[in-house]
Amino acid sequence: MNAPRQGLFASLLIVSFALHTFLLVVATTHQLNENRASQGQLITSQLVADSLAELEPPNTVSLALLANRYATNPSVASIRILDAKKQVLATSGLAKTRQGDVFVRDALQHDKNVGSIEITLIKPSIGEILRTQWLAILVSLFIHSLLWLAYRAIARPTRSEYLAKLNNEARLKHEIQQLTEALEAEKTNRTLFIAQAQQQTKPKPEPKPAKLSTIEHDIIALNIQYYDPKQLIQTVNQSVSVPYFNLCQIFLNKSIELCAQHYKLNSHDFIRNQEFNQHGATVSVSSQILHAAECLLMVGSVFQLLSEVLYKRYREEKRFVLQTRCAVASAVEAMQLNAPLAAERLTHHLIAKEMALHLSNDLLKEISEYYQLMVMPNPNNVLTRHAFMINGMNTACAELAQSIRTEILKGKKKQSIPTNEPEQVIEI
């Protein structure tokens, strides 16, 4: 069991060590500059005092000996003694080619300038500073290494925490498996129901094109899509995406079932034009059914609440999840779009957690009593010019949506079936 984010902590320690070394070099350089300034002033003052008697008249031999004596200081790079006319009387120094700080002072005798002294003190390089501070740098490296070892020891999860994480992952996997089996069973039951209905229904004559257009005009559809601006869904494995799609489909089916039950509709009146995949899902229903539009909007609202709960939980567990957006629409004759296509195109104009609708005037008047509508911003075609964004709902609808969401989530928890398999203990 490794400590979490060891690489990030190691990177922080490396940055800290580099910054500490840099600050150490800066502080040492500043201290050396101050010491060099005071040392240069002191040496020039002493040399002026010692050489003053030899400058007038100039005694080059004595001045040379004097310069050689001061040049034995390891900090001195070079010394020059000049007369009043700036002619060199004596020079000395063991490192005349080294660069450094130059200190100049005039030699005054009875307020008369009889010469000047120039002393160059060696300015140490970065390498020399690092060589002088090797012990402090080594201690800093040792301390940072101790911090790294201490983090690995302290932040490492305990055995009980590790086993709890394994048990949590196993529980989540079991829940997803149960939900997938429930979805497959629901698909099978629906297939059997449709087959029985087809056997009981007599074949009807093929409708005329005008009647087919009338039927399509009476349909309203709900389209739900994932909000995925970074196209993450195309990079996910099917082993991850398919269980996620199945879970979303279960939430949608439960929303339809409970909303239809509340509005006293038959859940089989809702047609699943497209079950959940990477492009979302589409559900349609006839607008001639009483309260069909209200029910379909409530289905979308409940699913949005469930999607937000799923998004927050999966994000905490660092699992793949996307936010959703949805739209309800009827057919748009001016654009030759049936209801499912109109709802799909309208959803493309939305972002995460938004919901829009495009309905006839009669249905809009009915819906506006329960939902707060606002004109869709930046319309660019017939569909968006007559579409509205849902900006809120009245208290009764909000309480209904919350209660249905809670009931579905409780039902999901009840599907968890305990297994009799022995607990596996993994040696670390």
Secondary structure, DSSP 8 states (H G I E B T S, - for coil): ---TTHHHHHHHHHHHHHHHHHHHHHHHHHHHHHHHHHHHHHHHHHHHHHHHHHHTTB-HHHHHHHHHHHHTSTTEEEEEEEETT--EEEEE-S-TTS-EEEEEEEEEETTEEEEEEEEEEE---HHHHHHHTHHHHHHHHHHHHHHHHHHHHHSS--HHHHHHHHHHHHHHHHHHHHHHHHHHHHHHHHHHHHHHHHHHS-------HHHHHHHHHTEEEEEEEEE-TT-GGGGS-HHHHHHHHHHHHHHHHHHHHHHHHHTT--GGGSEEEEEEETTEEEEEEETTSTTHHHHHHHHHHHHHHHHHHHHHHHHHTT----EEEEEEEE-BGGGTB-HHHHHHHHHTT--TT-EEEE--HHHHHHHTTTEEEEE-SS--SHHHHT-EEEEEE-HHHHHHHHHHHHHHHHHHHHT-------------
